[in-house]
């Protein structure tokens, strides 16, 4: 890992986790993201919910580096830290979400990446509408979200419980599932299967935890605005998303929008 990644805000929880399984899962997520970025190499890229910009660092050292990269995160402290760690690196800038509402941003980007964010968004429709406005016609969209339904839910809750016992990351405070919650999650269909509690961060903005997230419901929202090109899973990419830890949506903005 480069110093930029090692000093990132989420390094300990992700690529430097003391759990081999958690570390491998995050590593595979970023590997998949960089590989899928070949579809929009050398374009103008937005990473919405960029976190500590690990993706940008890995992408900049791959054959798929963008012409310019704009990272957005709602945590102002993370944005300032990203600016400090990537200072002097050409073509990379960071801002908070309000910057995307400025005049001249419509049709600004050739591609948008949004990893592990949509599961936390209370109302995803306005955000997806924003992505439509920000993309050029034909622009690419890459979204990843965790799989929190079906059989993977059983595996994840077991891993989280063990990680919590070991004091790894913030898994000790992960919202617990009751047995009825687990049953609803394992047998969830294409519609949202349980009510999701709304929380508020230090910035007073609402968010969801992972609990109860249904990626199949999000798929329908994406398909209503974009042309879906592929839906796949990870960390083992040849398995169905129904058996993976994350699911990936690859789509593009129709020329008519």
C-alpha positions as CSV (number, residue, x, y, z in Angstrom):
1,X,0.0,0.0,0.0
2,X,1.1,3.5,-0.7
3,X,1.5,6.1,2.1
4,X,-1.7,7.8,0.9
5,X,-3.7,4.7,1.4
6,X,-2.1,3.7,4.7
7,X,-2.9,7.1,6.2
8,X,-6.5,7.2,5.0
9,X,-9.4,7.6,7.3
10,X,-10.8,4.1,6.6
11,X,-7.5,2.2,6.2
12,X,-7.8,0.3,9.5
13,X,-11.3,-0.8,8.7
14,X,-10.6,-1.8,5.1
15,X,-7.3,-2.7,3.6
16,X,-5.4,-2.8,6.9
17,X,-8.1,-4.7,8.9
18,X,-6.8,-7.2,11.4
19,X,-9.3,-9.7,10.0
20,X,-8.0,-11.5,6.9
21,X,-11.4,-12.1,5.6
22,X,-12.5,-8.5,5.9
23,X,-9.2,-7.3,4.5
24,X,-9.6,-9.6,1.5
25,X,-13.2,-8.6,0.9
26,X,-12.3,-4.9,0.7
27,X,-9.2,-5.6,-1.4
28,X,-11.3,-7.5,-3.9
29,X,-13.9,-4.7,-4.0
30,X,-11.3,-2.2,-5.0
31,X,-9.7,-4.6,-7.5
32,X,-13.1,-5.1,-9.1
33,X,-13.7,-1.3,-9.2
34,X,-10.4,-0.6,-10.9
35,X,-11.0,-3.4,-13.4
36,X,-14.5,-2.1,-14.3
37,X,-13.0,1.4,-14.7
38,X,-11.5,0.3,-18.0
39,X,-14.9,1.3,-19.6
40,X,-14.3,4.9,-18.9
41,X,-10.5,5.3,-18.8
42,X,-9.2,8.8,-19.7
43,X,-12.5,10.4,-19.1
44,X,-13.8,12.9,-16.5
45,X,-14.6,10.9,-13.4
46,X,-16.8,11.6,-10.3
47,X,-16.5,9.4,-7.2
48,X,-19.5,10.1,-5.1
49,X,-18.9,9.2,-1.5
50,X,-15.1,8.9,-2.1
51,X,-14.2,8.4,1.5
52,X,-10.4,8.5,1.9
53,X,-9.9,8.2,-1.9
54,X,-8.3,4.8,-1.8
55,X,-10.0,4.1,-5.2
56,X,-8.4,7.2,-6.7
57,X,-5.0,6.2,-5.5
58,X,-5.3,2.7,-6.9
59,X,-6.9,3.9,-10.2
60,X,-4.2,6.5,-10.8
61,X,-1.6,3.7,-10.8
62,X,-3.5,1.5,-13.1
63,X,-3.9,1.4,-16.9
64,X,-7.4,2.9,-16.5
65,X,-6.5,6.3,-15.0
66,X,-9.0,9.1,-15.7
67,X,-8.1,12.4,-17.3
68,X,-9.5,14.1,-14.2
69,X,-11.0,12.9,-11.0
70,X,-13.4,14.7,-8.7
71,X,-14.1,13.2,-5.3
72,X,-17.2,14.1,-3.2
73,X,-17.9,13.2,0.4
74,X,-20.3,14.7,2.9
75,X,-17.8,14.5,5.7
76,X,-15.9,17.8,5.6
77,X,-13.1,16.5,7.7
78,X,-12.5,13.6,5.3
79,X,-12.5,16.0,2.3
80,X,-9.9,18.2,4.0
81,X,-7.8,15.2,4.8
82,X,-8.0,14.0,1.2
83,X,-6.9,17.4,0.0
84,X,-3.9,17.3,2.2
85,X,-2.9,13.7,1.3
86,X,-3.3,14.2,-2.4
87,X,-2.0,17.8,-2.6
88,X,0.0,18.4,-5.7
89,X,-1.4,15.4,-7.5
90,X,-2.6,16.8,-10.9
91,X,-6.1,16.2,-12.0
92,X,-7.6,15.3,-8.6
93,X,-9.9,17.5,-6.6
94,X,-12.2,17.1,-3.6
95,X,-15.3,18.8,-2.4
96,X,-18.5,18.4,-0.4
97,X,-21.8,17.5,-2.2
98,X,-23.0,21.1,-2.5
99,X,-20.3,21.7,-5.1
100,X,-22.3,19.5,-7.5
101,X,-25.2,21.9,-7.4
102,X,-23.2,24.8,-8.8
103,X,-24.0,26.2,-12.3
104,X,-22.1,24.4,-15.1
105,X,-22.1,21.0,-13.5
106,X,-24.8,19.5,-15.7
107,X,-23.2,17.0,-18.1
108,X,-19.8,17.6,-16.5
109,X,-18.7,13.9,-16.1
110,X,-18.1,11.0,-18.4
111,X,-18.5,8.5,-15.6
112,X,-19.7,8.3,-12.0
113,X,-18.6,5.8,-9.5
114,X,-20.5,5.3,-6.2
115,X,-19.3,2.6,-3.9
116,X,-20.9,1.5,-0.7
117,X,-23.0,4.6,-0.4
118,X,-26.5,4.0,-1.7
119,X,-27.3,1.6,1.2
120,X,-27.0,4.6,3.6
121,X,-29.1,7.0,1.6
122,X,-32.6,7.5,3.1
123,X,-34.1,8.6,-0.3
124,X,-32.0,7.4,-3.2
125,X,-34.2,8.9,-6.0
126,X,-32.9,12.5,-5.8
127,X,-29.3,11.2,-5.8
128,X,-30.0,9.0,-8.9
129,X,-31.6,12.0,-10.6
130,X,-28.5,14.1,-9.8
131,X,-26.4,11.4,-11.4
132,X,-28.5,11.7,-14.6
133,X,-28.0,15.5,-14.7
134,X,-24.2,15.2,-14.0
135,X,-23.5,12.7,-16.7
136,X,-23.0,13.4,-20.4
137,X,-25.3,11.4,-22.8
138,X,-24.0,7.9,-22.9
139,X,-22.0,8.5,-19.7
140,X,-21.2,5.5,-17.5
141,X,-22.4,4.7,-14.0
142,X,-20.8,2.2,-11.7
143,X,-22.5,1.5,-8.3
144,X,-21.6,-1.1,-5.7
145,X,-23.7,-1.9,-2.6
146,X,-23.5,-4.6,0.0
147,X,-25.6,-7.7,-0.2
148,X,-27.7,-7.7,2.9
149,X,-30.4,-10.3,1.9
150,X,-30.4,-14.0,1.1
151,X,-27.8,-16.5,2.3
152,X,-25.0,-13.9,2.4
153,X,-26.8,-12.2,5.3
154,X,-26.2,-15.2,7.5
155,X,-22.5,-15.3,6.6
156,X,-22.1,-11.5,7.1
157,X,-23.8,-11.4,10.5
158,X,-21.6,-14.3,11.7
159,X,-18.4,-12.5,10.5
160,X,-19.6,-9.2,12.0
161,X,-20.3,-10.8,15.4
162,X,-16.9,-12.5,15.5
163,X,-15.2,-9.2,14.5
164,X,-17.1,-7.4,17.2
165,X,-15.9,-9.9,19.8
166,X,-12.4,-9.3,18.6
167,X,-12.7,-5.5,18.8
168,X,-12.2,-5.1,15.0
169,X,-13.4,-1.9,13.4
170,X,-16.9,-0.7,14.5
171,X,-18.5,-4.1,14.2
172,X,-19.2,-4.2,17.9
173,X,-21.8,-1.4,17.4
174,X,-23.3,-2.9,14.2
175,X,-27.1,-3.0,14.5
176,X,-28.2,-6.5,15.6
177,X,-30.7,-8.5,13.6
178,X,-33.4,-10.4,15.5
179,X,-34.2,-13.9,14.3
180,X,-37.4,-12.6,12.6
181,X,-35.2,-9.9,10.9
182,X,-32.9,-12.6,9.6
183,X,-35.7,-14.7,8.3
184,X,-37.2,-11.7,6.5
185,X,-33.8,-10.9,5.0
186,X,-33.0,-14.4,3.9
187,X,-36.3,-14.7,2.1
188,X,-36.6,-11.1,0.8
189,X,-38.0,-10.5,-2.6
190,X,-37.5,-7.6,-5.0
191,X,-39.4,-5.1,-2.8
192,X,-38.1,-3.5,0.4
193,X,-38.8,-6.2,3.0
194,X,-38.5,-4.4,6.3
195,X,-38.7,-0.9,7.7
196,X,-35.3,0.7,8.1
197,X,-34.5,2.9,11.0
198,X,-33.3,6.5,10.2
199,X,-30.3,7.8,12.2
200,X,-28.7,11.2,12.3
201,X,-24.9,11.9,12.2
202,X,-22.9,14.7,13.7
203,X,-23.8,16.8,10.7
204,X,-27.5,16.4,11.5
205,X,-28.1,14.7,8.2
206,X,-30.2,11.4,8.1
207,X,-28.7,8.1,7.1
208,X,-29.4,4.3,7.3
209,X,-27.1,1.6,8.6
210,X,-26.7,-1.5,6.5
211,X,-29.5,-3.3,8.3
212,X,-32.4,-4.2,6.1
213,X,-30.9,-2.9,2.8
214,X,-32.4,-4.6,-0.2
215,X,-30.2,-4.3,-3.4
216,X,-33.0,-5.7,-5.6
217,X,-35.2,-2.7,-4.7
218,X,-32.3,-0.3,-5.7
219,X,-31.9,-2.2,-9.0
220,X,-35.4,-1.1,-10.1
221,X,-34.7,2.5,-9.3
222,X,-31.5,2.5,-11.3
223,X,-33.2,0.8,-14.2
224,X,-35.9,3.5,-14.3
225,X,-33.3,6.1,-15.1
226,X,-30.4,4.3,-16.8
227,X,-29.8,1.5,-19.2
228,X,-28.5,-1.4,-17.1
229,X,-25.6,-3.1,-18.9
230,X,-24.6,-5.7,-16.2
231,X,-25.4,-6.7,-12.7
232,X,-22.7,-8.8,-11.1
233,X,-21.3,-9.8,-7.7
234,X,-18.0,-9.8,-5.8
235,X,-15.7,-10.7,-4.2
236,X,-15.9,-13.9,-6.4
237,X,-17.0,-12.3,-9.7
238,X,-18.2,-15.5,-11.4
239,X,-20.8,-16.1,-8.7
240,X,-24.3,-14.7,-8.8
241,X,-24.9,-11.5,-6.9
242,X,-27.3,-13.5,-4.8
243,X,-24.3,-15.3,-3.4
244,X,-21.8,-12.4,-3.1
245,X,-20.8,-9.9,-0.5
246,X,-21.3,-6.9,-2.8
247,X,-23.4,-6.4,-6.0
248,X,-22.3,-4.1,-8.9
249,X,-24.5,-2.2,-11.2
250,X,-23.0,-1.1,-14.5
251,X,-25.2,1.3,-16.5
252,X,-25.1,4.2,-18.9
253,X,-27.2,7.3,-19.4
254,X,-29.4,7.0,-22.5
255,X,-28.8,9.5,-25.2
256,X,-32.3,10.9,-24.9
257,X,-31.8,12.1,-21.3
